[in-house]
Structures are given as structure tokens and as C-alpha cells.
Amino acid sequence: MPAYDDLNLFHDGTTIAQGATIAPVSTTRASGYAVLDLKKTGSKGLGVVMVLPAAVSADEITALVQHSDAEASGYTTVSSFPVAAAAGVYTTRFQSTKRYVRVHIVTGAGTGNVNPIIFILPWAFITV
């Protein structure tokens, strides 16, 4: 399995407050999230998994997979997860020939926090 960072993680389960927007712009992990460097692999299909260990209290989380040729800017959406509120495992796939990939997360303004774990898989057909 190719390692895009130490753990192949977009977000490591660190708490995100309700009403927050997370849009990483660096491969250096900060507050639990980071941009992943695909190292110009020309990936024809990768899977992304989002695990919500608990229901999102009175609101929801939106997560978009975005890619760019530059680490800090120019991101466009290539895939998205279904809007989620219930605990569970959510999956999506994407194709990219761009070098950098991130997950842009927006949480609703409800009460409580969310602790998603979001990671990349090296194949497009998700079997989780």
C-alpha cells in the first residue's frame, strides 16, 4: 500500500467543533488534518473512507474530496461523501492526476462536536 503520509490519513479523529470549516493547505499535520501528497502517481482511482464513531449531535457533516497541483491553493472538488449525521462508515471514490489531495470538511451549527477519521485507500473499489 503506498504511503501518502505516515498514516494515509486526511483527518485523524481529532475533535472538530460544530460550525467549523476545515480546509487544510499543508502536508504538515495540524489539529489532526493534512493535505496528502500523491507524489504524481497518476492515480486512476482511489477510495476514501470516513468513519463517524458517534452520531453528529443535532446536525451534520459535509466532506468534499478536493485536488490541486499546488499544495496551498487551487483546490477543486472531485468527489464527495453523502451528507452524514449518523454514526457509521461512509465511502467515496475519486480519480486524479494532480499531486495534492485534501478533504474539505464543514460541520453544521448544531450542538456538540464531531470526531471523524478519514483515510485514503490505494484502490478504487472499496470493500470496507
N, C-alpha and C positions, 0 to 999 in steps of 0.2 A: 504494500500500500504506500503510495507516495506520501511523503510528509510535507505539507504546505506550511505548517509551523510545528512546534513541539507536540501539539495535541490534535491538530486538524480541527480546531475549534474557532467558530466565529464568536460565540459567547459561551462563557464557562459556568453559567448558573449564578453569577453574582446578581444580587438584587437590583432590579430596575424599579424605580418609583413610578406609581401611576401618574399619567400625564406627561411622561418623559419621552423624548425622542433620542435615539441612539443612532448615530451615523459616523462610524469610525473613519478616520482618514490616515491611519498609520498602521504598519505591520507590528509596531511595538504595542504589546498588550497593555491596555489601560482600563481600569474599572471593569475588568472581565471580558472586554471585547477587543477585536482587532480585525484589520484587513488581512486577507490571506494572499500570498504571492504565489500564483500558479507557475511562475518561472517559465512563462511562454511555452507551456506544454502543448498548446493547441488542443485542449481537451474537447472532445466531441460530445461528451455527455458526462455529467457528474450529478450525484444525488446530494441533497441536503436534508438533514433531519432536525426537527425542532421538538424537544421534549419539554412539556409543561408538567412539572411534578405535582402541581396543585391548580385548582381552578383559579382563574383570574377573577378576583372579587368584584362583582357588580360591574364588570366592564370587559374589555377585550384587548388583544394584542394583534397588531398587523406587522408582518415581517416580509420585506422585499429583498430578493437576491439581486444585487447590482454588480456591474463590472465596469472596468476602466483600463485604459492604457497607462494612466498616471496614478500613483499611489494616493495622492491627497485630493484629487479633484476629477471632474468629468464623468462621474458615475451615472449609468443609465440602468433601468430595471430590465432584467432578463427573465425573471420568474418571480413567483410569489407563493406564499403559503396561504391556505384559506384563513380568513379572519378567525381567530381562536379565542375561546373563553373557558372551555372545559379542559380539565387535566387530560393529558394524552400524548400520543406521538403523531406528529404531522410531518408529511414529506412533500418534497417538490424536486424537480429535475431542471437542469439548465445546460445550455451549450455556450461555450465562449472560447474565443481565440485571443482574448485580451489577457493581460498579465495579472491584474488585481481583481479580487472579488471580495465583497463585503455583504453583510446583512444589515439593512436599514430597518430599525425597529421603532414602532410607535405604539405607545400604550395609551389606553383611554384614561379619562379623568375620574374613574371610579375610586373606591376606597381600597386600600391595601397595595401590596407590591407584587411583582411577578419575578420569577427566577428561572428563565428559560435556559436550556442547554441546547446550543445549536452547533452542529458539526457537519463536515463535508465527508462524503463517501467517494471513492475513486471510480465508481461505476454509476451508470445512469439508471439501471433497473434496481430499484430499491426493494430489498427483501426483509426489511426490519419488521 
